């Protein structure tokens, strides 16, 4: 009696390799130069596969492709580019943008929220950007407010105690790598009279 052979499922292997590539890309980040070189090598390998197809090599190319794609997406974001430009030291600057999350006020009276930038002013230069920062401000911000802040931008600190929630890693996954600390309530200028306008809320929701 001849046993029926199991059906081939090539896409299961491809999906598995894609998942492995993304996981490895999350754990290991490559610099921009290495990404470019690796992408060129991968393109040559993919072209070679069209002439001499091999199953295992195809799986390897798919895994490497998703690894590089994940690195490109996470490394070349506007938030990361702006963070690289500002460096690791605190910078005093002016930031203009829109509140895109509901502010949460802590026991100290400081409200914390995410702020999508339109531009920053640093050392006499105005630079447009769409990066997202976390803001701490002792004022009455609301979702949808378009504000102008003057404060200190610095890298988000790591957790201080073992077992503490790693806010820096959590925000990094959302491409948020800087916190803007505005010390005084009057350290801002509101550019819109109606924070609750539906057009502003819609724009912030889509950001």
C-alpha positions in Angstrom: 0.0 0.0 0.0 1.4 3.3 -1.0 1.2 6.1 1.6 0.0 9.5 0.4 2.7 12.0 0.6 2.1 15.2 2.7 1.5 18.3 0.7 4.4 20.7 0.3 4.0 24.0 2.2 6.9 26.2 1.0 5.3 29.4 2.3 5.4 28.1 5.9 9.2 28.0 5.6 9.3 31.4 4.1 7.1 32.9 6.8 9.2 31.3 9.5 12.4 32.7 8.0 10.8 36.1 7.7 9.9 36.0 11.4 13.4 34.9 12.4 14.9 37.7 10.3 12.7 40.3 12.1 13.5 38.9 15.6 17.2 39.0 14.8 16.9 42.5 13.4 15.3 43.6 16.7 18.2 42.2 18.7 21.1 43.3 16.5 21.3 46.7 14.9 23.7 47.4 12.0 25.2 50.9 11.2 24.1 52.6 8.0 27.3 51.7 6.1 27.0 48.1 7.0 23.4 48.1 6.0 24.2 49.5 2.5 26.9 46.9 1.9 24.7 44.0 3.1 21.8 45.2 0.9 24.1 45.2 -2.2 25.4 41.7 -1.3 21.8 40.5 -0.8 20.7 41.9 -4.1 23.5 40.0 -5.9 22.5 36.8 -4.1 18.8 37.3 -5.0 19.7 37.8 -8.7 21.9 34.7 -8.6 18.9 32.7 -7.3 16.8 33.6 -10.3 19.4 31.7 -12.5 20.3 28.9 -10.1 17.5 28.4 -7.6 18.3 26.5 -4.4 15.7 26.0 -1.6 18.0 26.5 1.4 19.6 29.6 -0.2 16.2 31.0 -0.9 15.2 30.6 2.8 18.5 32.3 3.8 17.9 35.2 1.4 14.4 35.7 2.7 15.5 35.8 6.3 18.4 38.2 5.5 16.0 40.4 3.5 13.6 40.8 6.4 16.5 41.4 8.8 17.8 44.2 6.6 14.3 45.6 6.1 13.7 45.8 9.8 17.0 47.5 10.3 16.3 50.0 7.6 12.9 50.8 9.1 14.2 51.2 12.7 17.5 52.9 11.9 16.5 55.6 9.3 13.5 57.1 11.1 13.2 60.8 11.6 13.4 60.4 15.4 16.7 58.5 15.1 18.2 60.9 12.6 17.3 63.9 14.9 18.7 62.1 17.9 22.0 61.4 16.1 22.2 65.1 15.1 21.6 66.4 18.6 24.1 63.9 20.2 24.0 62.5 23.7 24.4 65.7 25.7 21.4 67.8 26.8 20.5 70.6 24.4 18.6 73.8 25.2 16.2 74.6 22.3 12.7 75.7 21.2 10.3 73.1 19.9 7.0 73.6 18.0 4.5 70.8 17.6 1.3 69.1 18.5 0.2 67.1 21.6 -0.7 63.6 20.3 -1.5 61.7 23.5 -3.6 62.6 26.5 -1.3 64.2 29.1 -0.8 62.3 32.4 -0.1 64.3 35.5 2.1 62.8 38.2 2.3 63.6 41.9 5.0 66.2 41.2 2.5 68.2 39.1 4.4 67.6 35.8 2.3 66.4 32.9 3.9 63.9 30.6 2.8 63.3 27.0 4.0 62.6 23.5 4.6 65.6 21.3 4.9 65.5 17.5 7.4 68.1 16.3 6.9 70.5 13.4 10.3 72.2 13.9 13.0 72.9 16.4 15.1 76.1 16.8 18.7 75.4 18.0 21.6 77.8 18.0 19.8 80.3 15.7 18.8 77.6 13.2 15.2 76.5 12.5 15.0 72.9 11.3 11.7 71.2 10.2 11.2 67.7 11.6 8.3 65.2 12.2 10.0 63.4 15.1 8.1 62.5 18.2 9.4 63.4 21.7 8.2 62.9 25.2 7.5 66.2 27.0 7.4 66.9 30.8 5.7 70.2 31.5 4.1 71.7 34.6 1.2 73.2 32.6 -2.2 72.5 31.3 -1.7 70.8 28.0 -4.6 69.0 26.3 -4.7 66.5 23.4 -4.6 68.4 20.1 -2.9 71.5 21.5 -0.3 73.1 19.2 2.4 74.5 21.4 5.8 76.1 21.4 8.1 75.0 24.2 11.5 76.3 25.4 13.3 73.7 27.4 16.1 71.1 27.6 16.1 68.0 25.3 18.0 65.0 26.6 18.2 61.3 26.0 15.5 59.3 27.9 17.3 57.7 30.9 17.4 53.9 31.5 15.6 52.3 34.4 17.4 52.9 37.7 16.3 49.8 39.6 16.3 46.1 38.7 12.9 45.0 37.6 11.7 48.5 36.9 9.7 49.1 33.7 12.1 50.0 30.9 10.4 53.1 29.6 13.3 53.9 27.3 13.0 50.7 25.4 9.3 51.0 25.2 9.4 54.5 23.7 12.3 53.5 21.4 10.0 51.0 19.7 7.7 54.0 18.9 10.7 56.0 17.6 10.8 58.3 20.7 14.3 58.8 21.9 14.3 62.2 23.5 12.5 63.9 26.4 11.9 67.6 26.5 11.9 69.0 30.0 10.1 72.3 30.4 10.8 73.6 33.9 8.3 76.5 34.2 4.5 76.6 33.3 5.1 79.8 31.4 7.8 78.2 29.3 5.6 77.8 26.2 3.6 79.8 23.7 0.2 78.4 22.5 -0.3 78.9 18.8 -3.9 77.7 18.6 -6.9 79.1 20.5 -9.1 76.0 20.3 -7.2 72.8 21.3 -10.3 70.7 20.9 -11.0 71.6 17.2 -11.9 68.5 15.3 -9.4 69.2 12.5 -6.6 69.4 15.0 -7.7 66.2 16.7 -8.0 64.4 13.4 -4.5 65.5 12.4 -3.0 64.3 15.6 -4.8 61.0 15.4 -3.4 60.5 11.9 0.2 61.4 13.0 
